[in-house]
Amino acid sequence: MVCKTNKHRKDLLFNYIMFKDAVDRIVSKLDRKKYDGIYAIPRGGWILGVFLSHKLKLNMISKVRTQVY
């Protein structure tokens, strides 16, 4: 949404502690046994991908593996 004036603008500061808490919430919702690795989206997803791979103790993968049925 584009805001033409600063009247309704609200800044959200997302600091390191908030980021780590968000990563912990994501990890708590995942079943670690279902995944072989973490694929991070190249533009903008590397930081989250690295944090998830460390928390889940999974390797980063460079290509998405697809299964043919």
CHARMM internal coordinates of N, CA and C (Angstrom, degrees):
IC EDIT
DIST 1 N 1 CA 1.4281
DIST 1 CA 1 C 1.5251
ANGL 1 N 1 CA 1 C 108.85
DIST 1 C 2 N 1.2828
ANGL 1 CA 1 C 2 N 116.89
DIHE 1 N 1 CA 1 C 2 N 131.02
DIST 2 N 2 CA 1.4526
ANGL 1 C 2 N 2 CA 122.06
DIHE 1 CA 1 C 2 N 2 CA -179.14
DIST 2 CA 2 C 1.5155
ANGL 2 N 2 CA 2 C 108.98
DIHE 1 C 2 N 2 CA 2 C -92.19
DIST 2 C 3 N 1.3017
ANGL 2 CA 2 C 3 N 115.58
DIHE 2 N 2 CA 2 C 3 N 129.66
DIST 3 N 3 CA 1.4531
ANGL 2 C 3 N 3 CA 121.27
DIHE 2 CA 2 C 3 N 3 CA 178.93
DIST 3 CA 3 C 1.5289
ANGL 3 N 3 CA 3 C 108.29
DIHE 2 C 3 N 3 CA 3 C -109.62
DIST 3 C 4 N 1.3356
ANGL 3 CA 3 C 4 N 116.66
DIHE 3 N 3 CA 3 C 4 N 116.12
DIST 4 N 4 CA 1.4612
ANGL 3 C 4 N 4 CA 120.18
DIHE 3 CA 3 C 4 N 4 CA -175.80
DIST 4 CA 4 C 1.5275
ANGL 4 N 4 CA 4 C 112.58
DIHE 3 C 4 N 4 CA 4 C -81.51
DIST 4 C 5 N 1.3095
ANGL 4 CA 4 C 5 N 116.67
DIHE 4 N 4 CA 4 C 5 N -18.85
DIST 5 N 5 CA 1.4614
ANGL 4 C 5 N 5 CA 119.62
DIHE 4 CA 4 C 5 N 5 CA 178.44
DIST 5 CA 5 C 1.5220
ANGL 5 N 5 CA 5 C 108.57
DIHE 4 C 5 N 5 CA 5 C -126.38
DIST 5 C 6 N 1.3011
ANGL 5 CA 5 C 6 N 115.85
DIHE 5 N 5 CA 5 C 6 N 163.87
DIST 6 N 6 CA 1.4603
ANGL 5 C 6 N 6 CA 120.67
DIHE 5 CA 5 C 6 N 6 CA 178.32
DIST 6 CA 6 C 1.5235
ANGL 6 N 6 CA 6 C 112.35
DIHE 5 C 6 N 6 CA 6 C -86.78
DIST 6 C 7 N 1.3263
ANGL 6 CA 6 C 7 N 117.19
DIHE 6 N 6 CA 6 C 7 N 1.60
DIST 7 N 7 CA 1.4554
ANGL 6 C 7 N 7 CA 121.36
DIHE 6 CA 6 C 7 N 7 CA -176.64
DIST 7 CA 7 C 1.5311
ANGL 7 N 7 CA 7 C 112.38
DIHE 6 C 7 N 7 CA 7 C -59.76
DIST 7 C 8 N 1.3317
ANGL 7 CA 7 C 8 N 117.10
DIHE 7 N 7 CA 7 C 8 N -42.25
DIST 8 N 8 CA 1.4680
ANGL 7 C 8 N 8 CA 121.27
DIHE 7 CA 7 C 8 N 8 CA -176.34
DIST 8 CA 8 C 1.5259
ANGL 8 N 8 CA 8 C 112.56
DIHE 7 C 8 N 8 CA 8 C -105.95
DIST 8 C 9 N 1.2878
ANGL 8 CA 8 C 9 N 116.62
DIHE 8 N 8 CA 8 C 9 N 10.39
DIST 9 N 9 CA 1.4630
ANGL 8 C 9 N 9 CA 120.55
DIHE 8 CA 8 C 9 N 9 CA -176.76
DIST 9 CA 9 C 1.5242
ANGL 9 N 9 CA 9 C 110.61
DIHE 8 C 9 N 9 CA 9 C -76.63
DIST 9 C 10 N 1.3174
ANGL 9 CA 9 C 10 N 115.56
DIHE 9 N 9 CA 9 C 10 N 132.57
DIST 10 N 10 CA 1.4575
ANGL 9 C 10 N 10 CA 121.42
DIHE 9 CA 9 C 10 N 10 CA 175.48
DIST 10 CA 10 C 1.5243
ANGL 10 N 10 CA 10 C 107.69
DIHE 9 C 10 N 10 CA 10 C -126.93
DIST 10 C 11 N 1.2971
ANGL 10 CA 10 C 11 N 116.34
DIHE 10 N 10 CA 10 C 11 N 125.98
DIST 11 N 11 CA 1.4593
ANGL 10 C 11 N 11 CA 120.85
DIHE 10 CA 10 C 11 N 11 CA 178.05
DIST 11 CA 11 C 1.5153
ANGL 11 N 11 CA 11 C 108.75
DIHE 10 C 11 N 11 CA 11 C -91.90
DIST 11 C 12 N 1.3183
ANGL 11 CA 11 C 12 N 114.91
DIHE 11 N 11 CA 11 C 12 N 135.43
DIST 12 N 12 CA 1.4553
ANGL 11 C 12 N 12 CA 120.91
DIHE 11 CA 11 C 12 N 12 CA 175.80
DIST 12 CA 12 C 1.5131
ANGL 12 N 12 CA 12 C 107.84
DIHE 11 C 12 N 12 CA 12 C -112.63
DIST 12 C 13 N 1.3028
ANGL 12 CA 12 C 13 N 115.84
DIHE 12 N 12 CA 12 C 13 N 117.65
DIST 13 N 13 CA 1.4538
ANGL 12 C 13 N 13 CA 120.49
DIHE 12 CA 12 C 13 N 13 CA 176.97
DIST 13 CA 13 C 1.5200
ANGL 13 N 13 CA 13 C 107.71
DIHE 12 C 13 N 13 CA 13 C -93.57
DIST 13 C 14 N 1.3056
ANGL 13 CA 13 C 14 N 115.19
DIHE 13 N 13 CA 13 C 14 N 120.07
DIST 14 N 14 CA 1.4627
ANGL 13 C 14 N 14 CA 121.43
DIHE 13 CA 13 C 14 N 14 CA -178.86
DIST 14 CA 14 C 1.5176
ANGL 14 N 14 CA 14 C 106.29
DIHE 13 C 14 N 14 CA 14 C -109.68
DIST 14 C 15 N 1.3158
ANGL 14 CA 14 C 15 N 116.79
DIHE 14 N 14 CA 14 C 15 N 97.03
DIST 15 N 15 CA 1.4520
ANGL 14 C 15 N 15 CA 120.42
DIHE 14 CA 14 C 15 N 15 CA -174.73
DIST 15 CA 15 C 1.5316
ANGL 15 N 15 CA 15 C 111.52
DIHE 14 C 15 N 15 CA 15 C -89.74
DIST 15 C 16 N 1.3139
ANGL 15 CA 15 C 16 N 116.06
DIHE 15 N 15 CA 15 C 16 N -179.65
DIST 16 N 16 CA 1.4597
ANGL 15 C 16 N 16 CA 122.28
DIHE 15 CA 15 C 16 N 16 CA -175.71
DIST 16 CA 16 C 1.5289
ANGL 16 N 16 CA 16 C 111.89
DIHE 15 C 16 N 16 CA 16 C -61.86
DIST 16 C 17 N 1.2957
ANGL 16 CA 16 C 17 N 117.38
DIHE 16 N 16 CA 16 C 17 N -41.19
DIST 17 N 17 CA 1.4739
ANGL 16 C 17 N 17 CA 120.67
DIHE 16 CA 16 C 17 N 17 CA -179.16
DIST 17 CA 17 C 1.5243
ANGL 17 N 17 CA 17 C 110.07
DIHE 16 C 17 N 17 CA 17 C -64.88
DIST 17 C 18 N 1.3215
ANGL 17 CA 17 C 18 N 117.79
DIHE 17 N 17 CA 17 C 18 N -42.04
DIST 18 N 18 CA 1.4605
ANGL 17 C 18 N 18 CA 121.27
DIHE 17 CA 17 C 18 N 18 CA 177.62
DIST 18 CA 18 C 1.5243
ANGL 18 N 18 CA 18 C 110.66
DIHE 17 C 18 N 18 CA 18 C -63.95
DIST 18 C 19 N 1.3355
ANGL 18 CA 18 C 19 N 116.71
DIHE 18 N 18 CA 18 C 19 N -39.21
DIST 19 N 19 CA 1.4663
ANGL 18 C 19 N 19 CA 120.98
DIHE 18 CA 18 C 19 N 19 CA 178.38
DIST 19 CA 19 C 1.5213
ANGL 19 N 19 CA 19 C 110.73
DIHE 18 C 19 N 19 CA 19 C -63.25
DIST 19 C 20 N 1.3427
ANGL 19 CA 19 C 20 N 117.29
DIHE 19 N 19 CA 19 C 20 N -47.03
DIST 20 N 20 CA 1.4687
ANGL 19 C 20 N 20 CA 120.50
DIHE 19 CA 19 C 20 N 20 CA 179.59
DIST 20 CA 20 C 1.5256
ANGL 20 N 20 CA 20 C 110.99
DIHE 19 C 20 N 20 CA 20 C -62.50
DIST 20 C 21 N 1.3255
ANGL 20 CA 20 C 21 N 118.18
DIHE 20 N 20 CA 20 C 21 N -37.92
DIST 21 N 21 CA 1.4643
ANGL 20 C 21 N 21 CA 121.29
DIHE 20 CA 20 C 21 N 21 CA 176.90
DIST 21 CA 21 C 1.5282
ANGL 21 N 21 CA 21 C 110.91
DIHE 20 C 21 N 21 CA 21 C -64.47
DIST 21 C 22 N 1.3354
ANGL 21 CA 21 C 22 N 116.63
DIHE 21 N 21 CA 21 C 22 N -39.80
DIST 22 N 22 CA 1.4656
ANGL 21 C 22 N 22 CA 120.67
DIHE 21 CA 21 C 22 N 22 CA 178.10
DIST 22 CA 22 C 1.5197
ANGL 22 N 22 CA 22 C 110.82
DIHE 21 C 22 N 22 CA 22 C -65.33
DIST 22 C 23 N 1.3250
ANGL 22 CA 22 C 23 N 117.39
DIHE 22 N 22 CA 22 C 23 N -40.66
DIST 23 N 23 CA 1.4651
ANGL 22 C 23 N 23 CA 121.01
DIHE 22 CA 22 C 23 N 23 CA 177.19
DIST 23 CA 23 C 1.5248
ANGL 23 N 23 CA 23 C 109.85
DIHE 22 C 23 N 23 CA 23 C -62.56
DIST 23 C 24 N 1.3171
ANGL 23 CA 23 C 24 N 117.59
DIHE 23 N 23 CA 23 C 24 N -43.29
DIST 24 N 24 CA 1.4694
ANGL 23 C 24 N 24 CA 120.93
DIHE 23 CA 23 C 24 N 24 CA 178.83
DIST 24 CA 24 C 1.5245
ANGL 24 N 24 CA 24 C 111.36
DIHE 23 C 24 N 24 CA 24 C -61.88
DIST 24 C 25 N 1.3374
ANGL 24 CA 24 C 25 N 117.77
DIHE 24 N 24 CA 24 C 25 N -38.30
DIST 25 N 25 CA 1.4691
ANGL 24 C 25 N 25 CA 120.50
DIHE 24 CA 24 C 25 N 25 CA 177.91
DIST 25 CA 25 C 1.5234
ANGL 25 N 25 CA 25 C 111.29
DIHE 24 C 25 N 25 CA 25 C -66.96
DIST 25 C 26 N 1.3339
ANGL 25 CA 25 C 26 N 117.05
DIHE 25 N 25 CA 25 C 26 N -39.06
DIST 26 N 26 CA 1.4659
ANGL 25 C 26 N 26 CA 120.32
DIHE 25 CA 25 C 26 N 26 CA 177.36
DIST 26 CA 26 C 1.5169
ANGL 26 N 26 CA 26 C 109.90
DIHE 25 C 26 N 26 CA 26 C -63.63
DIST 26 C 27 N 1.3275
ANGL 26 CA 26 C 27 N 116.93
DIHE 26 N 26 CA 26 C 27 N -46.68
DIST 27 N 27 CA 1.4665
ANGL 26 C 27 N 27 CA 121.67
DIHE 26 CA 26 C 27 N 27 CA -178.45
DIST 27 CA 27 C 1.5260
ANGL 27 N 27 CA 27 C 110.93
DIHE 26 C 27 N 27 CA 27 C -61.49
DIST 27 C 28 N 1.3161
ANGL 27 CA 27 C 28 N 117.24
DIHE 27 N 27 CA 27 C 28 N -38.43
DIST 28 N 28 CA 1.4649
ANGL 27 C 28 N 28 CA 120.04
DIHE 27 CA 27 C 28 N 28 CA -178.33
DIST 28 CA 28 C 1.5272
ANGL 28 N 28 CA 28 C 112.12
DIHE 27 C 28 N 28 CA 28 C -66.43
DIST 28 C 29 N 1.3336
ANGL 28 CA 28 C 29 N 117.62
DIHE 28 N 28 CA 28 C 29 N -21.88
DIST 29 N 29 CA 1.4628
ANGL 28 C 29 N 29 CA 121.40
DIHE 28 CA 28 C 29 N 29 CA -179.20
DIST 29 CA 29 C 1.5177
ANGL 29 N 29 CA 29 C 113.47
DIHE 28 C 29 N 29 CA 29 C -92.99
DIST 29 C 30 N 1.3368
ANGL 29 CA 29 C 30 N 117.50
DIHE 29 N 29 CA 29 C 30 N -6.77
DIST 30 N 30 CA 1.4644
ANGL 29 C 30 N 30 CA 120.59
DIHE 29 CA 29 C 30 N 30 CA -177.59
DIST 30 CA 30 C 1.5111
ANGL 30 N 30 CA 30 C 111.55
DIHE 29 C 30 N 30 CA 30 C -97.56
DIST 30 C 31 N 1.3218
ANGL 30 CA 30 C 31 N 115.60
DIHE 30 N 30 CA 30 C 31 N 145.31
DIST 31 N 31 CA 1.4570
ANGL 30 C 31 N 31 CA 121.56
DIHE 30 CA 30 C 31 N 31 CA 172.09
DIST 31 CA 31 C 1.5225
ANGL 31 N 31 CA 31 C 107.02
DIHE 30 C 31 N 31 CA 31 C -93.46
DIST 31 C 32 N 1.3215
ANGL 31 CA 31 C 32 N 116.81
DIHE 31 N 31 CA 31 C 32 N 108.68
DIST 32 N 32 CA 1.4667
ANGL 31 C 32 N 32 CA 122.08
DIHE 31 CA 31 C 32 N 32 CA -172.87
DIST 32 CA 32 C 1.5243
ANGL 32 N 32 CA 32 C 113.24
DIHE 31 C 32 N 32 CA 32 C -62.24
DIST 32 C 33 N 1.3165
ANGL 32 CA 32 C 33 N 117.99
DIHE 32 N 32 CA 32 C 33 N -25.50
DIST 33 N 33 CA 1.4607
ANGL 32 C 33 N 33 CA 121.33
DIHE 32 CA 32 C 33 N 33 CA -176.47
DIST 33 CA 33 C 1.5222
ANGL 33 N 33 CA 33 C 112.87
DIHE 32 C 33 N 33 CA 33 C -73.48
DIST 33 C 34 N 1.3115
ANGL 33 CA 33 C 34 N 118.46
DIHE 33 N 33 CA 33 C 34 N -16.26
DIST 34 N 34 CA 1.4615
ANGL 33 C 34 N 34 CA 121.62
DIHE 33 CA 33 C 34 N 34 CA -175.67
DIST 34 CA 34 C 1.5162
ANGL 34 N 34 CA 34 C 113.76
DIHE 33 C 34 N 34 CA 34 C -84.95
DIST 34 C 35 N 1.3281
ANGL 34 CA 34 C 35 N 118.75
DIHE 34 N 34 CA 34 C 35 N -8.37
DIST 35 N 35 CA 1.4570
ANGL 34 C 35 N 35 CA 120.68
DIHE 34 CA 34 C 35 N 35 CA -170.42
DIST 35 CA 35 C 1.5234
ANGL 35 N 35 CA 35 C 112.02
DIHE 34 C 35 N 35 CA 35 C -118.32
DIST 35 C 36 N 1.3474
ANGL 35 CA 35 C 36 N 114.82
DIHE 35 N 35 CA 35 C 36 N 142.02
DIST 36 N 36 CA 1.4633
ANGL 35 C 36 N 36 CA 121.03
DIHE 35 CA 35 C 36 N 36 CA 176.27
DIST 36 CA 36 C 1.5153
ANGL 36 N 36 CA 36 C 111.59
DIHE 35 C 36 N 36 CA 36 C -92.60
DIST 36 C 37 N 1.3180
ANGL 36 CA 36 C 37 N 117.26
DIHE 36 N 36 CA 36 C 37 N -25.11
DIST 37 N 37 CA 1.4523
ANGL 36 C 37 N 37 CA 121.26
DIHE 36 CA 36 C 37 N 37 CA -177.15
DIST 37 CA 37 C 1.5202
ANGL 37 N 37 CA 37 C 109.76
DIHE 36 C 37 N 37 CA 37 C -174.03
DIST 37 C 38 N 1.3097
ANGL 37 CA 37 C 38 N 114.69
DIHE 37 N 37 CA 37 C 38 N -178.83
DIST 38 N 38 CA 1.4576
ANGL 37 C 38 N 38 CA 121.97
DIHE 37 CA 37 C 38 N 38 CA 179.61
DIST 38 CA 38 C 1.5215
ANGL 38 N 38 CA 38 C 108.33
DIHE 37 C 38 N 38 CA 38 C -114.67
DIST 38 C 39 N 1.3248
ANGL 38 CA 38 C 39 N 116.50
DIHE 38 N 38 CA 38 C 39 N 127.14
DIST 39 N 39 CA 1.4595
ANGL 38 C 39 N 39 CA 121.94
DIHE 38 CA 38 C 39 N 39 CA 173.10
DIST 39 CA 39 C 1.5219
ANGL 39 N 39 CA 39 C 107.38
DIHE 38 C 39 N 39 CA 39 C -107.36
DIST 39 C 40 N 1.3185
ANGL 39 CA 39 C 40 N 116.18
DIHE 39 N 39 CA 39 C 40 N 119.53
DIST 40 N 40 CA 1.4662
ANGL 39 C 40 N 40 CA 120.82
DIHE 39 CA 39 C 40 N 40 CA 179.79
DIST 40 CA 40 C 1.5233
ANGL 40 N 40 CA 40 C 109.22
DIHE 39 C 40 N 40 CA 40 C -99.79
DIST 40 C 41 N 1.3003
ANGL 40 CA 40 C 41 N 116.21
DIHE 40 N 40 CA 40 C 41 N 136.89
DIST 41 N 41 CA 1.4612
ANGL 40 C 41 N 41 CA 120.63
DIHE 40 CA 40 C 41 N 41 CA 177.00
DIST 41 CA 41 C 1.5256
ANGL 41 N 41 CA 41 C 107.45
DIHE 40 C 41 N 41 CA 41 C -64.00
DIST 41 C 42 N 1.3428
ANGL 41 CA 41 C 42 N 117.35
DIHE 41 N 41 CA 41 C 42 N 126.79
DIST 42 N 42 CA 1.4678
ANGL 41 C 42 N 42 CA 120.44
DIHE 41 CA 41 C 42 N 42 CA -173.09
DIST 42 CA 42 C 1.5330
ANGL 42 N 42 CA 42 C 115.33
DIHE 41 C 42 N 42 CA 42 C -57.35
DIST 42 C 43 N 1.2906
ANGL 42 CA 42 C 43 N 118.93
DIHE 42 N 42 CA 42 C 43 N -36.50
DIST 43 N 43 CA 1.4727
ANGL 42 C 43 N 43 CA 119.54
DIHE 42 CA 42 C 43 N 43 CA -178.97
DIST 43 CA 43 C 1.5238
ANGL 43 N 43 CA 43 C 110.21
DIHE 42 C 43 N 43 CA 43 C -101.86
DIST 43 C 44 N 1.3088
ANGL 43 CA 43 C 44 N 116.24
DIHE 43 N 43 CA 43 C 44 N 91.49
DIST 44 N 44 CA 1.4554
ANGL 43 C 44 N 44 CA 120.88
DIHE 43 CA 43 C 44 N 44 CA 173.81
DIST 44 CA 44 C 1.5073
ANGL 44 N 44 CA 44 C 115.79
DIHE 43 C 44 N 44 CA 44 C 104.98
DIST 44 C 45 N 1.3135
ANGL 44 CA 44 C 45 N 118.71
DIHE 44 N 44 CA 44 C 45 N -7.89
DIST 45 N 45 CA 1.4552
ANGL 44 C 45 N 45 CA 120.13
DIHE 44 CA 44 C 45 N 45 CA -176.39
DIST 45 CA 45 C 1.5085
ANGL 45 N 45 CA 45 C 115.79
DIHE 44 C 45 N 45 CA 45 C -106.73
DIST 45 C 46 N 1.3173
ANGL 45 CA 45 C 46 N 117.12
DIHE 45 N 45 CA 45 C 46 N -2.03
DIST 46 N 46 CA 1.4653
ANGL 45 C 46 N 46 CA 120.34
DIHE 45 CA 45 C 46 N 46 CA -175.05
DIST 46 CA 46 C 1.5189
ANGL 46 N 46 CA 46 C 113.04
DIHE 45 C 46 N 46 CA 46 C -64.64
DIST 46 C 47 N 1.3142
ANGL 46 CA 46 C 47 N 117.65
DIHE 46 N 46 CA 46 C 47 N -41.36
DIST 47 N 47 CA 1.4671
ANGL 46 C 47 N 47 CA 119.56
DIHE 46 CA 46 C 47 N 47 CA -177.30
DIST 47 CA 47 C 1.5217
ANGL 47 N 47 CA 47 C 110.50
DIHE 46 C 47 N 47 CA 47 C -63.88
DIST 47 C 48 N 1.3228
ANGL 47 CA 47 C 48 N 116.88
DIHE 47 N 47 CA 47 C 48 N -48.12
DIST 48 N 48 CA 1.4610
ANGL 47 C 48 N 48 CA 120.33
DIHE 47 CA 47 C 48 N 48 CA 177.78
DIST 48 CA 48 C 1.5206
ANGL 48 N 48 CA 48 C 110.38
DIHE 47 C 48 N 48 CA 48 C -63.03
DIST 48 C 49 N 1.3320
ANGL 48 CA 48 C 49 N 117.28
DIHE 48 N 48 CA 48 C 49 N -41.73
DIST 49 N 49 CA 1.4564
ANGL 48 C 49 N 49 CA 120.94
DIHE 48 CA 48 C 49 N 49 CA 179.38
DIST 49 CA 49 C 1.5191
ANGL 49 N 49 CA 49 C 113.02
DIHE 48 C 49 N 49 CA 49 C -60.26
DIST 49 C 50 N 1.3118
ANGL 49 CA 49 C 50 N 116.87
DIHE 49 N 49 CA 49 C 50 N -42.12
DIST 50 N 50 CA 1.4689
ANGL 49 C 50 N 50 CA 120.84
DIHE 49 CA 49 C 50 N 50 CA 179.23
DIST 50 CA 50 C 1.5288
ANGL 50 N 50 CA 50 C 110.42
DIHE 49 C 50 N 50 CA 50 C -65.96
DIST 50 C 51 N 1.3193
ANGL 50 CA 50 C 51 N 117.24
DIHE 50 N 50 CA 50 C 51 N -44.35
DIST 51 N 51 CA 1.4602
ANGL 50 C 51 N 51 CA 119.67
DIHE 50 CA 50 C 51 N 51 CA 178.83
DIST 51 CA 51 C 1.5255
ANGL 51 N 51 CA 51 C 111.13
DIHE 50 C 51 N 51 CA 51 C -61.93
DIST 51 C 52 N 1.3447
ANGL 51 CA 51 C 52 N 117.16
DIHE 51 N 51 CA 51 C 52 N -42.86
DIST 52 N 52 CA 1.4634
ANGL 51 C 52 N 52 CA 120.01
DIHE 51 CA 51 C 52 N 52 CA 178.63
DIST 52 CA 52 C 1.5154
ANGL 52 N 52 CA 52 C 111.56
DIHE 51 C 52 N 52 CA 52 C -65.42
DIST 52 C 53 N 1.3271
ANGL 52 CA 52 C 53 N 117.23
DIHE 52 N 52 CA 52 C 53 N -40.76
DIST 53 N 53 CA 1.4662
ANGL 52 C 53 N 53 CA 119.40
DIHE 52 CA 52 C 53 N 53 CA -179.35
DIST 53 CA 53 C 1.5267
ANGL 53 N 53 CA 53 C 111.00
DIHE 52 C 53 N 53 CA 53 C -64.86
DIST 53 C 54 N 1.3068
ANGL 53 CA 53 C 54 N 118.05
DIHE 53 N 53 CA 53 C 54 N -35.41
DIST 54 N 54 CA 1.4628
ANGL 53 C 54 N 54 CA 120.66
DIHE 53 CA 53 C 54 N 54 CA 178.10
DIST 54 CA 54 C 1.5227
ANGL 54 N 54 CA 54 C 111.01
DIHE 53 C 54 N 54 CA 54 C -70.21
DIST 54 C 55 N 1.3311
ANGL 54 CA 54 C 55 N 116.27
DIHE 54 N 54 CA 54 C 55 N -45.09
DIST 55 N 55 CA 1.4706
ANGL 54 C 55 N 55 CA 120.21
DIHE 54 CA 54 C 55 N 55 CA -178.48
DIST 55 CA 55 C 1.5287
ANGL 55 N 55 CA 55 C 111.81
DIHE 54 C 55 N 55 CA 55 C -65.38
DIST 55 C 56 N 1.3493
ANGL 55 CA 55 C 56 N 116.06
DIHE 55 N 55 CA 55 C 56 N -40.44
DIST 56 N 56 CA 1.4643
ANGL 55 C 56 N 56 CA 120.60
DIHE 55 CA 55 C 56 N 56 CA -176.93
DIST 56 CA 56 C 1.5263
ANGL 56 N 56 CA 56 C 112.97
DIHE 55 C 56 N 56 CA 56 C -88.59
DIST 56 C 57 N 1.3437
ANGL 56 CA 56 C 57 N 115.55
DIHE 56 N 56 CA 56 C 57 N -5.34
DIST 57 N 57 CA 1.4649
ANGL 56 C 57 N 57 CA 121.62
DIHE 56 CA 56 C 57 N 57 CA -177.98
DIST 57 CA 57 C 1.5304
ANGL 57 N 57 CA 57 C 110.92
DIHE 56 C 57 N 57 CA 57 C 56.24
DIST 57 C 58 N 1.3390
ANGL 57 CA 57 C 58 N 114.82
DIHE 57 N 57 CA 57 C 58 N 45.93
DIST 58 N 58 CA 1.4579
ANGL 57 C 58 N 58 CA 122.50
DIHE 57 CA 57 C 58 N 58 CA 177.49
DIST 58 CA 58 C 1.5195
ANGL 58 N 58 CA 58 C 109.00
DIHE 57 C 58 N 58 CA 58 C -118.82
DIST 58 C 59 N 1.3242
ANGL 58 CA 58 C 59 N 116.29
DIHE 58 N 58 CA 58 C 59 N 151.98
DIST 59 N 59 CA 1.4557
ANGL 58 C 59 N 59 CA 120.91
DIHE 58 CA 58 C 59 N 59 CA 178.03
DIST 59 CA 59 C 1.5197
ANGL 59 N 59 CA 59 C 110.49
DIHE 58 C 59 N 59 CA 59 C -78.37
DIST 59 C 60 N 1.3228
ANGL 59 CA 59 C 60 N 115.04
DIHE 59 N 59 CA 59 C 60 N 152.80
DIST 60 N 60 CA 1.4586
ANGL 59 C 60 N 60 CA 120.80
DIHE 59 CA 59 C 60 N 60 CA 170.73
DIST 60 CA 60 C 1.5276
ANGL 60 N 60 CA 60 C 106.95
DIHE 59 C 60 N 60 CA 60 C -78.30
DIST 60 C 61 N 1.3181
ANGL 60 CA 60 C 61 N 117.38
DIHE 60 N 60 CA 60 C 61 N 138.42
DIST 61 N 61 CA 1.4609
ANGL 60 C 61 N 61 CA 120.56
DIHE 60 CA 60 C 61 N 61 CA 177.15
DIST 61 CA 61 C 1.5200
ANGL 61 N 61 CA 61 C 108.85
DIHE 60 C 61 N 61 CA 61 C -114.60
DIST 61 C 62 N 1.3346
ANGL 61 CA 61 C 62 N 115.07
DIHE 61 N 61 CA 61 C 62 N 148.62
DIST 62 N 62 CA 1.4569
ANGL 61 C 62 N 62 CA 119.10
DIHE 61 CA 61 C 62 N 62 CA -173.61
DIST 62 CA 62 C 1.5236
ANGL 62 N 62 CA 62 C 113.13
DIHE 61 C 62 N 62 CA 62 C -93.47
DIST 62 C 63 N 1.3206
ANGL 62 CA 62 C 63 N 117.79
DIHE 62 N 62 CA 62 C 63 N -21.34
DIST 63 N 63 CA 1.4552
ANGL 62 C 63 N 63 CA 120.78
DIHE 62 CA 62 C 63 N 63 CA 179.25
DIST 63 CA 63 C 1.5146
ANGL 63 N 63 CA 63 C 109.23
DIHE 62 C 63 N 63 CA 63 C -130.99
DIST 63 C 64 N 1.3104
ANGL 63 CA 63 C 64 N 114.49
DIHE 63 N 63 CA 63 C 64 N 146.36
DIST 64 N 64 CA 1.4660
ANGL 63 C 64 N 64 CA 119.23
DIHE 63 CA 63 C 64 N 64 CA 176.12
DIST 64 CA 64 C 1.5140
ANGL 64 N 64 CA 64 C 107.67
DIHE 63 C 64 N 64 CA 64 C -77.35
DIST 64 C 65 N 1.3117
ANGL 64 CA 64 C 65 N 115.51
DIHE 64 N 64 CA 64 C 65 N 126.76
DIST 65 N 65 CA 1.4673
ANGL 64 C 65 N 65 CA 120.09
DIHE 64 CA 64 C 65 N 65 CA 178.70
DIST 65 CA 65 C 1.5226
ANGL 65 N 65 CA 65 C 108.43
DIHE 64 C 65 N 65 CA 65 C -88.53
DIST 65 C 66 N 1.3034
ANGL 65 CA 65 C 66 N 115.78
DIHE 65 N 65 CA 65 C 66 N 127.10
DIST 66 N 66 CA 1.4598
ANGL 65 C 66 N 66 CA 119.58
DIHE 65 CA 65 C 66 N 66 CA 179.04
DIST 66 CA 66 C 1.5110
ANGL 66 N 66 CA 66 C 109.01
DIHE 65 C 66 N 66 CA 66 C -110.62
DIST 66 C 67 N 1.2985
ANGL 66 CA 66 C 67 N 115.21
DIHE 66 N 66 CA 66 C 67 N 145.98
DIST 67 N 67 CA 1.4522
ANGL 66 C 67 N 67 CA 120.58
DIHE 66 CA 66 C 67 N 67 CA 177.81
DIST 67 CA 67 C 1.5228
ANGL 67 N 67 CA 67 C 108.54
DIHE 66 C 67 N 67 CA 67 C -105.55
DIST 67 C 68 N 1.3285
ANGL 67 CA 67 C 68 N 115.22
DIHE 67 N 67 CA 67 C 68 N 138.36
DIST 68 N 68 CA 1.4562
ANGL 67 C 68 N 68 CA 120.67
DIHE 67 CA 67 C 68 N 68 CA 176.22
DIST 68 CA 68 C 1.5168
ANGL 68 N 68 CA 68 C 107.26
DIHE 67 C 68 N 68 CA 68 C -103.08
DIST 68 C 69 N 1.3117
ANGL 68 CA 68 C 69 N 115.86
DIHE 68 N 68 CA 68 C 69 N 126.50
DIST 69 N 69 CA 1.4664
ANGL 68 C 69 N 69 CA 120.22
DIHE 68 CA 68 C 69 N 69 CA -179.28
DIST 69 CA 69 C 1.4986
ANGL 69 N 69 CA 69 C 110.06
DIHE 68 C 69 N 69 CA 69 C -98.82
END
COOR INIT
IC SEED 1 N 1 CA 1 C
IC BUILD
